[in-house]
Amino acid sequence: MLQSRKSKGEAEEALRQSEARYRSLFENQYTVMLIIDPEDGSIIDANPAAVDFYGWTKDELQSMNVQQINMLPDDKVQAEMQCARNRTCNLFSFQHRLADGTIRYVEVTSGPIVADGKTLLYSIVNDVTERKQLKEIAAENFNRMQYIMASTNAALWETGLTADTTFWSEGIWDLYSLEPESCEPCFENWLKTAIPEDREALRELAEHAINNKSEFNGVWRVRKPDGLIRWLMSRGTPSFKPDGSIDRFVGIVIDITDRKKEEEEKRQIEAHLMKAQRLETIGTFAGGIAHDFNNILTPILGYAEMGMIKLPDENPLHKYFTEIMLAAERAQNLVSQILLFVKSQESEHSIVSMKAIVVEALKLLRPSIPTTISIEQRLDPSCRNILADPSKIHQVIVNLCTNAYQAMETSGGTMVIALNEVVPDRNLLNNFPELQEQPYAKLTISDTGCGIDQQTISHIFEPFFTTKPVNKGTGLGLSVVHGIVTGYKGAIIVESPPGQGSIFQIFLPVIDQKVSEKQLEKGVTVGDARILLVDDEQATTRMMTQILTERGYRVKAMNSPSKAVELFRQTPEAFDLVITDLTMPEMTGIKVAYEIRACRPELPVILMTGYGKDLDSAETLEKYGINQLLKKPVRIETLVSAINEVNPCN
């Protein structure tokens, strides 16, 4: 009996000590702890940490139901209660309300506890608000990054020095045109995504980055399933282990195809502009030479013509003067071609049917083209007319067709001449700034010859550049074509695919007018007009004075323009007209005309020039008070005809 009473006392003491240990543990725990009745959810006990966390007193907490602090639906709370009744432990996530109204995210570990024979629920509450917020921020940043990657054709990658540590983000599969289930993300598979020509260079870049512990920067091409080539660019930064060795590379890969395309377009535009500037420089130089050359030709041609006129045909000297005339005229034609290149040659513009000129030119060319070359015409009759000099358009067609058939002279082939009306697309407008978004007559002349390499294409419009033998051409044909086309605010484009011949495309602006014919007749007579002749070239003034004097004119020749103006001011009524050169020291012929007309506004003025740039329109001549413009060298009949046309005495 005594032993039984002693055992009971020991058990009670052990229970008391156990409860004391529990109470001490419960009260001194830094973690929030609640004891809950699973039947009704009332809070039976709360430790000091819970009081501090929730902000209510212990008595206030013990008077509350757990649902009062929980912001989630009741069914989740009931699940927590059920775990106690089932005597199981579980982890729950809740949003708990504090005394000040603040909402905190918590994770609750719940399990059963037996006290006084009753099953209760203990809840250990961990505040995970900061962790959850960081997780949400990370998720938001990741989603934002994914959105940015998707909108910029970019993706992320991470790789260690072994394949099992390689990671590719979702966007990479699309960039590389791979299926995730068919390809493991590793270095070798990455190399295989590049086209074969780029793989070795990529491998060397990767090895260089590893060996030098530096950034990886690579650009390569991949072939999409549809056969199109896309450009990719990647940059990777190394991260290091504590010992200084590389742990891994983390980087980004983006699609730069559009950028590459823009760079190529920019390069083509810059090359086109440089070419245009080079041609302009050559043109300026050629124009200066033409001016001086025409001044030299003027007395040569004039004296030779005078010699032919004065000598009978049977005189041996007549033949000599004839040959001098022919040589001078050939030189004059050569200068005319140079001036066509620099767009300074005067011409009569009229409404021109491109189709009619093409047909006429081919009729003339066909007999000279070998029968081994077939000609196909694809001329759209609805193509509208252009405003140009018919002879110059004829020259363009003949030059291009001649080049085309000469490219096929030995092998034979097909020459195609096509004409249609087009409006340039955006690509043409970008690459050829001289074109506008307006209708053009597009003339295409193509051949199936050997073609032209790109190096040659970059020079073919330069004067005197030729790949033909010495007796086959002067190198002026295409430069003249270029000058004519650009002079009419058009463009010329050359394409020569390897082994597929050459294609020349001419674009000339169309007008909505019908073709009309205009004929002008001019008579040539002699007269006795009093002429003031102004030219700084003494050889020219001597020759012209002799020619005009023999024709009955009275000539006062002056080699100084300032002295000529001074003489005229002294006796303005002593002259019936003025003939002046354009380019002279002291003052230009334009200035001479201005000073002369300041004294006598009605006095006719004839301007002569060896280089009449920017003076090829009636409006320009009228603006400066010029009645006629003559290009050196001038034939006697042309000079006399111009004098008689403007001379008010006739």
JOTAWO-V431022 format. One record per backbone hydrogen bond with DSSP energy under -1.0 kcal/mol. CO is the residue of the C=O (numbers start at 0). NH is the residue of the N-H. E is the energy in kcal/mol with one decimal. If there is no record, write none. Layout:
BEGIN
CO | NH | E
CO | NH | E
END
This chain:
BEGIN
0 | 4 | -2.4
1 | 5 | -2.0
2 | 6 | -2.3
3 | 7 | -2.0
4 | 8 | -1.8
5 | 9 | -2.4
6 | 10 | -2.3
7 | 11 | -2.3
8 | 12 | -2.5
9 | 13 | -2.8
10 | 14 | -2.6
11 | 15 | -2.7
12 | 16 | -2.9
13 | 17 | -2.5
14 | 18 | -2.7
15 | 19 | -2.3
16 | 20 | -2.5
17 | 21 | -2.7
18 | 22 | -3.0
19 | 23 | -2.7
20 | 24 | -2.9
21 | 25 | -3.2
22 | 26 | -3.0
23 | 27 | -2.3
31 | 124 | -2.8
32 | 46 | -1.9
33 | 122 | -2.5
34 | 43 | -2.9
34 | 44 | -1.6
35 | 120 | -2.9
36 | 40 | -2.6
40 | 65 | -3.2
41 | 36 | -2.7
44 | 34 | -2.5
46 | 50 | -1.7
47 | 51 | -2.6
48 | 52 | -2.1
49 | 53 | -2.9
50 | 54 | -2.1
53 | 98 | -3.5
56 | 60 | -2.5
57 | 61 | -2.5
60 | 63 | -1.7
63 | 42 | -2.5
64 | 67 | -2.0
68 | 96 | -3.0
72 | 75 | -1.2
73 | 77 | -2.5
74 | 78 | -1.5
75 | 79 | -1.5
76 | 80 | -2.2
77 | 81 | -2.4
78 | 82 | -1.3
80 | 84 | -1.8
81 | 85 | -2.3
82 | 87 | -3.5
83 | 86 | -1.1
89 | 109 | -2.6
91 | 107 | -3.2
93 | 105 | -2.5
94 | 70 | -3.1
95 | 103 | -2.6
97 | 100 | -1.8
101 | 97 | -2.7
103 | 95 | -2.4
104 | 127 | -2.4
105 | 93 | -2.5
106 | 125 | -2.5
107 | 91 | -2.9
108 | 123 | -2.5
109 | 89 | -2.3
110 | 121 | -2.7
112 | 119 | -4.2
114 | 117 | -2.0
117 | 114 | -2.9
119 | 112 | -2.4
120 | 35 | -3.3
121 | 110 | -1.7
122 | 33 | -2.2
123 | 108 | -2.4
125 | 106 | -2.4
127 | 131 | -3.0
128 | 132 | -2.8
129 | 133 | -2.7
130 | 134 | -2.2
131 | 135 | -2.8
132 | 136 | -2.8
133 | 137 | -2.8
134 | 138 | -2.7
135 | 139 | -2.9
136 | 140 | -3.1
137 | 141 | -2.7
138 | 142 | -2.8
139 | 143 | -2.8
140 | 144 | -2.9
141 | 145 | -2.9
142 | 146 | -2.4
143 | 147 | -2.7
144 | 148 | -3.0
145 | 149 | -2.5
146 | 150 | -2.4
147 | 151 | -1.3
148 | 153 | -3.2
152 | 254 | -2.0
154 | 252 | -2.8
155 | 168 | -2.8
156 | 250 | -2.7
157 | 166 | -4.1
158 | 248 | -3.2
161 | 164 | -1.5
162 | 165 | -1.8
166 | 157 | -2.9
168 | 171 | -1.6
170 | 174 | -1.9
171 | 175 | -3.0
172 | 177 | -2.7
178 | 181 | -1.6
183 | 185 | -1.2
185 | 189 | -2.1
186 | 190 | -2.3
187 | 191 | -1.7
189 | 192 | -1.1
190 | 193 | -1.2
194 | 197 | -2.2
197 | 201 | -1.8
198 | 202 | -2.4
199 | 203 | -2.2
200 | 204 | -1.9
201 | 205 | -2.4
202 | 206 | -2.5
203 | 207 | -2.2
204 | 208 | -2.1
205 | 209 | -2.1
206 | 210 | -2.8
207 | 211 | -2.2
208 | 213 | -1.8
215 | 235 | -2.5
217 | 233 | -2.7
219 | 231 | -3.1
220 | 194 | -2.3
221 | 229 | -2.8
223 | 226 | -2.3
227 | 223 | -2.9
229 | 221 | -2.5
230 | 255 | -2.1
231 | 219 | -2.3
232 | 253 | -2.8
233 | 217 | -2.4
234 | 251 | -1.9
235 | 215 | -2.6
236 | 249 | -2.2
238 | 246 | -3.0
238 | 247 | -1.3
240 | 243 | -2.3
244 | 240 | -3.3
247 | 238 | -2.9
248 | 158 | -2.6
249 | 236 | -2.9
250 | 156 | -2.3
251 | 234 | -2.1
252 | 154 | -2.3
253 | 232 | -2.6
255 | 259 | -2.8
256 | 260 | -2.5
257 | 261 | -2.5
258 | 262 | -2.7
259 | 263 | -2.4
260 | 264 | -2.6
261 | 265 | -2.8
262 | 266 | -2.5
263 | 267 | -2.5
264 | 268 | -2.4
265 | 269 | -2.8
266 | 270 | -2.5
267 | 271 | -2.6
268 | 272 | -2.8
269 | 273 | -2.7
270 | 274 | -2.4
271 | 275 | -2.4
272 | 276 | -2.8
273 | 277 | -2.5
274 | 278 | -2.6
275 | 279 | -2.3
276 | 280 | -2.4
277 | 281 | -2.5
278 | 282 | -2.6
279 | 283 | -2.4
280 | 284 | -2.2
281 | 285 | -3.0
282 | 286 | -2.7
283 | 287 | -1.9
284 | 288 | -1.9
285 | 289 | -2.7
286 | 290 | -2.2
287 | 291 | -1.9
288 | 292 | -2.7
289 | 293 | -2.6
290 | 294 | -1.8
291 | 295 | -1.7
292 | 296 | -2.4
293 | 297 | -1.9
295 | 299 | -1.1
296 | 300 | -3.3
297 | 301 | -2.4
298 | 302 | -3.0
299 | 303 | -2.1
300 | 304 | -2.3
301 | 305 | -2.2
302 | 306 | -2.7
303 | 307 | -2.1
304 | 308 | -2.0
305 | 309 | -2.3
306 | 310 | -1.8
311 | 314 | -1.4
314 | 317 | -1.4
316 | 320 | -2.5
317 | 321 | -2.1
318 | 322 | -2.2
319 | 323 | -2.3
320 | 324 | -2.5
321 | 325 | -2.6
322 | 326 | -2.6
323 | 327 | -2.7
324 | 328 | -2.5
325 | 329 | -2.1
326 | 330 | -2.3
327 | 331 | -2.4
328 | 332 | -2.5
329 | 333 | -2.1
330 | 334 | -2.3
331 | 335 | -2.2
332 | 336 | -2.0
333 | 337 | -1.9
334 | 338 | -2.6
335 | 339 | -1.9
336 | 340 | -1.7
337 | 341 | -1.5
338 | 343 | -2.4
339 | 342 | -1.2
349 | 387 | -2.5
351 | 385 | -2.4
352 | 356 | -1.9
353 | 357 | -2.5
354 | 358 | -2.3
355 | 359 | -2.3
356 | 360 | -2.8
357 | 361 | -2.3
358 | 362 | -1.7
359 | 363 | -1.5
360 | 364 | -2.1
361 | 365 | -2.6
364 | 367 | -1.5
365 | 368 | -1.1
369 | 372 | -1.7
371 | 412 | -1.7
373 | 414 | -3.1
375 | 416 | -3.0
377 | 418 | -2.4
379 | 382 | -1.6
384 | 510 | -2.7
385 | 351 | -3.4
387 | 349 | -2.5
388 | 392 | -2.0
389 | 393 | -2.5
390 | 394 | -1.9
391 | 395 | -2.2
392 | 396 | -2.2
393 | 397 | -2.5
394 | 398 | -2.5
395 | 399 | -2.3
396 | 400 | -2.7
397 | 401 | -2.5
398 | 402 | -2.2
399 | 403 | -2.1
400 | 404 | -2.6
401 | 405 | -2.2
402 | 406 | -1.4
407 | 411 | -2.9
412 | 373 | -2.4
414 | 375 | -2.9
415 | 445 | -2.3
416 | 377 | -3.0
417 | 443 | -2.9
418 | 379 | -2.6
419 | 441 | -3.4
421 | 439 | -3.0
424 | 428 | -2.3
425 | 429 | -2.1
426 | 430 | -2.0
427 | 431 | -2.3
431 | 434 | -2.2
435 | 437 | -2.1
438 | 509 | -1.3
439 | 421 | -2.5
440 | 507 | -1.9
441 | 419 | -1.7
442 | 505 | -3.1
443 | 417 | -2.8
444 | 503 | -2.4
445 | 415 | -2.1
452 | 456 | -2.2
453 | 457 | -1.6
455 | 458 | -2.0
455 | 459 | -1.1
458 | 461 | -2.2
461 | 464 | -1.7
468 | 471 | -2.0
474 | 463 | -1.2
475 | 479 | -2.6
476 | 480 | -2.1
477 | 481 | -2.6
478 | 482 | -2.2
479 | 483 | -2.6
480 | 484 | -2.6
481 | 485 | -2.5
482 | 486 | -1.7
483 | 487 | -1.1
484 | 489 | -2.0
485 | 488 | -1.6
490 | 506 | -2.9
492 | 504 | -2.8
494 | 502 | -2.9
496 | 499 | -2.5
501 | 446 | -2.1
502 | 494 | -2.5
503 | 444 | -2.5
504 | 492 | -2.6
505 | 442 | -2.5
506 | 490 | -1.7
507 | 440 | -3.5
510 | 512 | -1.1
528 | 553 | -2.3
529 | 575 | -3.1
529 | 576 | -1.5
530 | 555 | -2.7
531 | 578 | -2.6
532 | 557 | -2.9
533 | 580 | -2.2
536 | 540 | -2.1
537 | 541 | -2.5
538 | 542 | -2.0
539 | 543 | -2.8
540 | 544 | -2.2
541 | 545 | -2.0
542 | 546 | -2.3
543 | 547 | -2.8
544 | 548 | -2.3
545 | 549 | -2.1
546 | 550 | -1.0
547 | 552 | -2.5
548 | 551 | -1.7
553 | 530 | -3.4
555 | 532 | -2.4
557 | 534 | -2.2
559 | 563 | -2.1
560 | 564 | -2.2
561 | 565 | -2.0
562 | 566 | -2.6
563 | 567 | -2.3
564 | 568 | -2.3
565 | 569 | -1.4
566 | 570 | -1.7
570 | 573 | -1.8
576 | 531 | -2.1
577 | 605 | -3.1
578 | 533 | -3.0
579 | 607 | -2.7
581 | 588 | -2.6
584 | 586 | -2.3
587 | 591 | -2.0
588 | 592 | -2.5
589 | 593 | -2.1
590 | 594 | -2.6
591 | 595 | -2.6
592 | 596 | -2.5
593 | 597 | -1.3
595 | 599 | -2.5
599 | 602 | -1.7
603 | 577 | -1.9
604 | 626 | -2.5
604 | 627 | -1.3
605 | 579 | -2.6
606 | 629 | -2.9
607 | 581 | -1.7
608 | 631 | -2.7
610 | 612 | -1.6
611 | 614 | -1.6
616 | 620 | -2.0
617 | 621 | -2.6
618 | 622 | -2.1
619 | 623 | -1.4
620 | 625 | -3.0
627 | 606 | -2.8
629 | 608 | -2.0
634 | 638 | -2.5
635 | 639 | -2.7
636 | 640 | -2.4
637 | 641 | -2.2
638 | 642 | -2.1
639 | 643 | -2.6
640 | 644 | -1.7
641 | 645 | -1.6
642 | 646 | -1.8
646 | 649 | -1.3
END
